[in-house]
Amino acid sequence: MPSSIRVDSRVEAVILEVEGNGSHTLYGGDGPRYNPDGSFNGHAVLVVPPARRFMDATLQQYAEVPDTERGTAPLLAPLPDGVGLGSAWLAIDRGDHRVVYRPVPADQREAWRKPSRQASHDDYRRAGANLAANVFDMLRSEFFRDKSLASPYPRLHRLIKALDEATSIADGHGYRFRPAGAAAEVRLADILSPDGAVLASHSLYDVLTTEPVLAALIETHIDRRRAASPDPDGTVLATLPGGRDASQRLRDLPGAPADVLHANTVEVLSAHPGGLWSDGDVLVSLRNLDLIAVVDLSDREVRWHFGPGQLSGQHQPSALPGGNLLVFDNGAAVGRSRVLEIDPAARRIAWQYTAGPPQHLFCALAGGCEQLPTGNILISDSQAGRALEITRSGEVVWAVQTRMPRTQGASRAELYRMAAVPASTALLLRGANHTNHAARRLADAQLRCTPQH
């Protein structure tokens, strides 16, 4: 995690009530207790006020929590008053179980009283804005890890083992964590400021379903994927309700495809010249719905949408200066890819590029396109491991090919997407010592490509 990000966090004691698996139990009803050596007996949660979230990392140890992928995941929820747990009870439904947190008196809440833990307090505070990182670091700490492994809770043991083997990934989407061998990643969907504070958190499901047409589209896909997805324990999918919880539960299941929305692009827009959308509205691409949409996150409204019946597994939509949109239509369902310019006011395709013959450009996964300052289009053909620049008349004026075989099916070439950079940036790789420049060495080692024009 970046060392410049610092988020104050604390661990607070609570009384916990869990209902699930046909049983209902109260934990710590007599209040938390501190042992003579300063150690703590009771249930506790991680509170991160700047992020306005709290995390219960050990909830899965209780028998009432079903032994499912969702049940064994840490619980993440907003702080009721944005600062702390407050004084009122907090009830959280997680589909197949219900959790109630009862805050205890303020003078009993501080769970970090053991001197050995206080000595390493700064270690987990420096974990950063990502709550998952905070909790993973906390569980990996000697104090928590040893106590957890000594407990009679096999599911908690499995979680600790998974954390031991987990890897963290930093990319344009923020920090993600993938347990070894797992099909799903753990990630956050929060907007962070440079100092790590959460500025906003949005549910695309909630916004998109305010539009009746899109709500029906999403629910149809949920029903279809629920019917087609594997049922790991014979009961989860059969009883799964519709809605956002169903969408998230399907995504958490092993196997593919179960990701209903799969938002692969998010771009903040300037105002449309014709007034279709405003400054700060967001363009999103929902690959598995064959849908691109502009949403107003503040007012939770869909301003514009396009795609079903026209697009198929699209990537990288972007707004052009005149108000039209450019998008790479993967054409996964029809065996050919194309670049489309869409007139959003008329909801029609204003221009398109298709290779000749069409199947000579077919990238079922990933890929993308962007308009260059000259008006030409840069296309990334990920599965072929190549990129090409075309004119508006369809002439290929430049291309580059990686020295790797074309990938098939669900795999990708090493080239994920090509992006244009300003000439001033490219010049940094040149000069008398350009062959020894770290960026040039990295580009040569990673891309291994041959220009074709």
LOKE-29927 format. One record per residue (C-alpha): residue in one letter; x, y negated, z. Coordinates in steps of 0.2 Angstrom, whole numbers, plus 5000, padded with zeros to 4 digits. Each point is the difference from the previous one (the first is absolute). Example, Ala and Ser with C-alpha at 12.3 -4.5 7.8 and 13.67 -1.06 7.14 Angstrom:
('a' (5062 5022 5039)),
('s' (5006 4983 4997)),
end
This chain:
('m' (5000 5000 5000)),
('p' (5006 4982 4997)),
('s' (5009 4994 5016)),
('s' (4994 4983 4997)),
('i' (4982 5005 5004)),
('r' (4995 5001 5018)),
('v' (4983 5004 5007)),
('d' (4997 5000 5019)),
('s' (4991 5016 5005)),
('r' (4995 5008 5016)),
('v' (4992 5016 5006)),
('e' (4984 4999 5010)),
('a' (4991 5013 5011)),
('v' (4982 5004 4997)),
('i' (4987 5012 5005)),
('l' (4996 5012 4985)),
('e' (4983 5008 4996)),
('v' (5000 5012 4985)),
('e' (4985 5009 4992)),
('g' (5002 5013 4987)),
('n' (5001 5019 4997)),
('g' (4984 5002 5009)),
('s' (5007 4993 5016)),
('h' (5002 4984 5010)),
('t' (5014 4995 5012)),
('l' (5005 4985 5010)),
('y' (5019 4999 5003)),
('g' (5008 4989 5013)),
('g' (4983 4996 5008)),
('d' (5008 4997 5017)),
('g' (5012 4987 4992)),
('p' (5018 5001 4995)),
('r' (5013 5005 5013)),
('y' (5019 4996 5002)),
('n' (5011 5013 5008)),
('p' (5013 4995 5013)),
('d' (5014 5000 4987)),
('g' (4990 4987 4990)),
('s' (4994 5012 4986)),
('f' (4982 4999 4994)),
('n' (4986 5012 5001)),
('g' (4985 4996 4988)),
('h' (4996 4996 4983)),
('a' (5007 4985 4991)),
('v' (5000 4991 4983)),
('l' (5012 4989 4991)),
('v' (4994 4982 4998)),
('v' (5007 4988 4988)),
('p' (4992 4983 5002)),
('p' (5008 4991 4985)),
('a' (4994 5014 4989)),
('r' (4983 5000 5008)),
('r' (5000 5019 5001)),
('f' (5002 5014 5013)),
('m' (5005 5017 4996)),
('d' (4997 5016 5010)),
('a' (5014 5012 4995)),
('t' (4996 5015 5011)),
('l' (4981 5001 4998)),
('q' (5002 5017 4991)),
('q' (5005 5009 5016)),
('y' (4983 5001 5007)),
('a' (4989 5015 4996)),
('e' (4985 4990 4995)),
('v' (5009 4993 4985)),
('p' (4998 5012 4985)),
('d' (5015 5008 4994)),
('t' (4999 4992 4982)),
('e' (5012 4989 4991)),
('r' (4990 4985 5005)),
('g' (4999 5005 5018)),
('t' (5018 5003 5002)),
('a' (5004 4982 4993)),
('p' (5003 4986 5011)),
('l' (4985 4988 5003)),
('l' (5003 4982 4994)),
('a' (4987 4987 5004)),
('p' (4998 4981 5002)),
('l' (5002 4992 5017)),
('p' (4982 4995 5005)),
('d' (5005 4982 5005)),
('g' (5015 4999 4988)),
('v' (5012 4998 5015)),
('g' (4997 5016 5011)),
('l' (4988 5013 5004)),
('g' (4989 4989 5010)),
('s' (4988 5006 5014)),
('a' (4986 5008 4990)),
('w' (4999 5018 4995)),
('l' (5005 5004 4982)),
('a' (4992 5014 4991)),
('i' (5008 5007 4983)),
('d' (4992 5013 4989)),
('r' (5012 5010 4990)),
('g' (4987 5010 4990)),
('d' (5001 5017 5010)),
('h' (5004 4993 5017)),
('r' (4997 4984 5010)),
('v' (5013 4991 5011)),
('v' (4996 4988 5014)),
('y' (5013 4989 5008)),
('r' (4997 4992 5017)),
('p' (5012 4987 5005)),
('v' (5006 5001 5018)),
('p' (5004 4985 5011)),
('a' (5013 4989 4994)),
('d' (5012 5004 5014)),
('q' (5000 5018 4995)),
('r' (5002 4998 4982)),
('e' (5019 4999 4998)),
('a' (5006 5018 4997)),
('w' (5018 4996 4997)),
('r' (5006 5000 5018)),
('k' (5014 5013 5000)),
('p' (5017 4991 5000)),
('s' (5007 5012 4987)),
('r' (4986 4995 4988)),
('q' (5002 4982 5004)),
('a' (5018 5000 4995)),
('s' (4996 5005 4982)),
('h' (4984 4989 4999)),
('d' (5008 4990 4986)),
('d' (5003 5015 4989)),
('y' (4982 5003 4996)),
('r' (4996 4981 5000)),
('r' (5012 4998 4986)),
('a' (4991 5014 4990)),
('g' (4991 4986 4990)),
('a' (4983 4995 4994)),
('n' (4995 5018 4994)),
('l' (4990 5008 5014)),
('a' (5004 5017 4993)),
('a' (5019 4997 5002)),
('n' (4997 4994 5018)),
('v' (4991 5015 5005)),
('f' (5011 5012 4991)),
('d' (5015 4992 5009)),
('m' (4991 5001 5016)),
('l' (4996 5019 4998)),
('r' (5018 5003 4995)),
('s' (5007 4992 5015)),
('e' (5008 5012 5013)),
('f' (4988 4995 5013)),
('f' (4984 5004 4990)),
('r' (5007 5014 4990)),
('d' (5006 5010 5014)),
('k' (4984 4998 5010)),
('s' (4990 5005 4984)),
('l' (5010 5015 4997)),
('a' (4998 5006 5018)),
('s' (4981 4998 4999)),
('p' (4988 5015 4997)),
('y' (4993 4992 4984)),
('p' (5006 5009 4984)),
('r' (4992 4987 4988)),
('l' (5010 4986 5008)),
('h' (5016 5011 4998)),
('r' (4996 5002 4982)),
('l' (4998 4981 4998)),
('i' (5017 4997 5008)),
('k' (5008 5013 4989)),
('a' (4992 4991 4985)),
('l' (5007 4983 5006)),
('d' (5017 5008 5002)),
('e' (4999 5005 4981)),
('a' (4991 4985 4994)),
('t' (5009 4987 4988)),
('s' (4996 4982 4998)),
('i' (4998 4992 4983)),
('a' (5002 4981 4996)),
('d' (4992 4994 4984)),
('g' (4990 4986 4993)),
('h' (4985 5006 5010)),
('g' (5009 4998 5017)),
('y' (5006 5014 5012)),
('r' (4993 5018 4997)),
('f' (5003 5016 5010)),
('r' (4999 5017 4992)),
('p' (5001 5016 5011)),
('a' (5011 5014 4993)),
('g' (4989 5010 4988)),
('a' (4984 4990 5002)),
('a' (4989 4995 4986)),
('a' (4995 4983 5007)),
('e' (5009 4985 5006)),
('v' (4997 4989 5016)),
('r' (5000 4982 4995)),
('l' (4992 4983 5006)),
('a' (4989 4989 4989)),
('d' (5003 4984 5009)),
('i' (5006 4983 4993)),
('l' (5015 4995 5011)),
('s' (5008 4983 5002)),
('p' (5019 4998 4999)),
('d' (5001 5001 5019)),
('g' (4990 5017 5000)),
('a' (4983 4993 5006)),
('v' (4985 5008 4991)),
('l' (4991 4986 4991)),
('a' (4985 5010 4993)),
('s' (4995 5018 4998)),
('h' (4987 5005 4987)),
('s' (4991 5015 4994)),
('l' (4998 5001 4982)),
('y' (4986 5013 5002)),
('d' (4990 4987 5010)),
('v' (5002 4986 4988)),
('l' (4997 5011 4984)),
('t' (4984 5007 5007)),
('t' (4992 4983 5002)),
('e' (4997 5002 4981)),
('p' (4986 5012 4997)),
('v' (5007 5007 4983)),
('l' (5017 5003 5008)),
('a' (4992 5007 5016)),
('a' (4991 5013 4990)),
('l' (5016 5004 4990)),
('i' (5010 5003 5015)),
('e' (4988 5011 5009)),
('t' (4998 5010 4984)),
('h' (5019 5003 5000)),
('i' (5000 5004 5019)),
('d' (4986 5013 4997)),
('r' (5009 5008 4985)),
('r' (5017 5000 5009)),
('r' (4993 5007 5016)),
('a' (4992 5014 4990)),
('a' (5017 5004 4991)),
('s' (5012 4998 5014)),
('p' (5007 5014 5010)),
('d' (4991 5003 5017)),
('p' (5013 5004 5012)),
('d' (4989 5006 5015)),
('g' (4983 5004 4992)),
('t' (4991 4986 5009)),
('v' (5009 4983 4996)),
('l' (4994 4997 4982)),
('a' (4983 5008 5002)),
('t' (4995 4988 5014)),
('l' (5010 4985 4994)),
('p' (4989 4984 4998)),
('g' (5001 4987 4987)),
('g' (5008 4983 5001)),
('r' (5018 4994 5004)),
('d' (5003 5013 5013)),
('a' (4997 5013 4987)),
('s' (5012 4991 4988)),
('q' (5013 5000 5013)),
('r' (4997 5018 5006)),
('l' (5001 5006 4982)),
('r' (5017 4991 4997)),
('d' (5007 5009 5016)),
('l' (4996 5017 4994)),
('p' (5014 5011 4992)),
('g' (5000 5002 4981)),
('a' (4995 4989 4986)),
('p' (4991 4990 4995)),
('a' (4991 4994 5015)),
('d' (5004 4982 5000)),
('v' (4984 4991 4994)),
('l' (5006 4982 4998)),
('h' (5019 5001 4997)),
('a' (5003 4982 4999)),
('n' (5016 4999 4989)),
('t' (5001 4981 4997)),
('v' (4996 4985 5011)),
('e' (5003 4983 4993)),
('v' (4995 4983 5008)),
('l' (4993 4989 4986)),
('s' (4999 4981 4996)),
('a' (4983 4993 4996)),
('h' (4992 5006 4983)),
('p' (4999 4986 4988)),
('g' (4981 5005 4997)),
('g' (4996 5001 5018)),
('l' (4999 5019 5001)),
('w' (5011 5001 5015)),
('s' (5009 4988 5012)),
('d' (5017 4997 5007)),
('g' (5005 5014 5012)),
('d' (4988 5013 4993)),
('v' (5008 5017 4997)),
('l' (5001 5010 4984)),
('v' (5000 5019 5005)),
('s' (5002 5016 4989)),
('l' (4991 5015 5006)),
('r' (5007 5014 4990)),
('n' (4989 5014 5005)),
('l' (4984 4990 4996)),
('d' (5007 4994 4983)),
('l' (4996 4983 5007)),
('i' (5008 4983 5002)),
('a' (4992 4986 5010)),
('v' (5002 4983 5007)),
('v' (4995 4998 5018)),
('d' (4998 4986 5013)),
('l' (5007 5007 5016)),
('s' (4995 4985 5010)),
('d' (4981 5001 4996)),
('r' (5001 5019 4996)),
('e' (4993 4999 4983)),
('v' (5004 5007 4983)),
('r' (5002 4986 4987)),
('w' (5003 5010 4985)),
('h' (5002 5019 4994)),
('f' (5004 5010 4985)),
('g' (5005 5017 4994)),
('p' (4989 5016 5002)),
('g' (4997 5007 4983)),
('q' (5014 4989 4993)),
('l' (5016 5003 5011)),
('s' (5007 5017 5006)),
('g' (5013 5000 5014)),
('q' (5006 4982 4996)),
('h' (5015 4991 5008)),
('q' (5007 4983 5002)),
('p' (4987 4988 4996)),
('s' (5005 4982 5000)),
('a' (4993 4982 4996)),
('l' (5006 4991 4985)),
('p' (5001 4981 4999)),
('g' (4984 4997 4990)),
('g' (4989 5010 5012)),
('n' (5000 5017 4991)),
('l' (5007 5016 5008)),
('l' (5013 5012 4994)),
('v' (5000 5018 5005)),
('f' (5008 5017 4996)),
('d' (4987 5013 4996)),
('n' (5008 5016 5004)),
('g' (4986 5010 4990)),
('a' (5002 5015 5011)),
('a' (4983 5007 4995)),
('v' (5003 4998 4981)),
('g' (5019 5004 4997)),
('r' (5006 4982 4995)),
('s' (5005 4984 5008)),
('r' (4998 4982 4995)),
('v' (5002 4982 5005)),
('l' (4984 4990 5002)),
('e' (4997 4982 5001)),
('i' (4983 4997 5008)),
('d' (4989 4985 4998)),
('p' (4992 5000 5018)),
('a' (4986 4987 4995)),
('a' (4994 5011 4986)),
('r' (5005 5016 5008)),
('r' (5007 5006 4984)),
('i' (5017 5006 4993)),
('a' (5008 4985 4991)),
('w' (5016 5008 4994)),
('q' (5008 5018 5001)),
('y' (5015 5009 4996)),
('t' (5000 5018 4996)),
('a' (5015 5010 4993)),
('g' (4999 5008 4983)),
('p' (4995 5014 5001)),
('p' (4992 4996 5017)),
('q' (5007 5015 5009)),
('h' (5018 4993 4997)),
('l' (4996 4989 5015)),
('f' (4993 5011 5014)),
('c' (5004 4997 5018)),
('a' (4988 5009 5011)),
('l' (5007 4994 5016)),
('a' (5008 4984 5006)),
('g' (5006 4988 4986)),
('g' (4995 4982 4997)),
('c' (5002 4984 4990)),
('e' (5003 4982 5002)),
('q' (5000 4985 4988)),
('l' (5017 4992 4998)),
('p' (5003 4981 4998)),
('t' (5001 5002 4981)),
('g' (4983 5008 4999)),
('n' (5007 5017 4997)),
('i' (4994 5015 5011)),
('l' (5012 5011 5010)),
('i' (4993 5017 5002)),
('s' (5007 5013 5012)),
('d' (4997 5018 4994)),
('s' (5005 5009 5016)),
('q' (4997 5018 4995)),
('a' (5011 4998 4985)),
('g' (5013 4991 5010)),
('r' (5000 4985 4988)),
('a' (4995 4982 4998)),
('l' (4996 4990 4985)),
('e' (4996 4982 4995)),
('i' (4987 4996 4987)),
('t' (4994 4985 4991)),
('r' (4981 4996 4999)),
('s' (5000 5007 4983)),
('g' (5006 5017 5007)),
('e' (5018 4999 4994)),
('v' (5012 5009 5012)),
('v' (5015 4987 5001)),
('w' (5010 5009 5015)),
('a' (4999 5016 5009)),
('v' (5011 5010 5012)),
('q' (5000 5018 5004)),
('t' (5006 5009 5016)),
('r' (5011 5015 4997)),
('m' (4988 5012 5008)),
('p' (4987 5012 4993)),
('r' (4982 4995 4998)),
('t' (4990 5005 5015)),
('q' (4983 5009 4999)),
('g' (4984 5002 5011)),
('a' (5001 4992 5017)),
('s' (5019 4996 5000)),
('r' (5009 4984 4995)),
('a' (5016 4995 4991)),
('e' (5013 4991 5011)),
('l' (4994 4983 4992)),
('y' (4984 4995 5009)),
('r' (4998 4983 4993)),
('m' (5010 4987 4991)),
('a' (4999 4981 5005)),
('a' (5006 4985 4992)),
('v' (5012 4989 5010)),
('p' (5005 4981 4997)),
('a' (5016 4998 4989)),
('s' (5008 4992 5015)),
('t' (4998 5016 5010)),
('a' (5007 5010 4986)),
('l' (5015 4989 4998)),
('l' (5005 5005 5018)),
('l' (5005 5017 4993)),
('r' (5012 4992 4987)),
('g' (5016 4992 5001)),
('a' (5018 5006 5002)),
('n' (4997 5012 5013)),
('h' (4983 5006 4995)),
('t' (5005 5018 4999)),
('n' (5004 5000 5019)),
('h' (4984 4990 5005)),
('a' (4990 5010 5012)),
('a' (4983 4996 4991)),
('r' (5008 5006 4983)),
('r' (5007 5016 5008)),
('l' (4983 5004 5007)),
('a' (4991 4996 4984)),
('d' (5012 5011 4990)),
('a' (4998 5014 5013)),
('q' (4982 5000 5001)),
('l' (4993 4996 4983)),
('r' (5013 5009 4989)),
('c' (4991 4994 4984)),
('t' (5004 4997 4982)),
('p' (4993 4985 4990)),
('q' (4991 5005 4984)),
('h' (4999 4983 4992)),
end
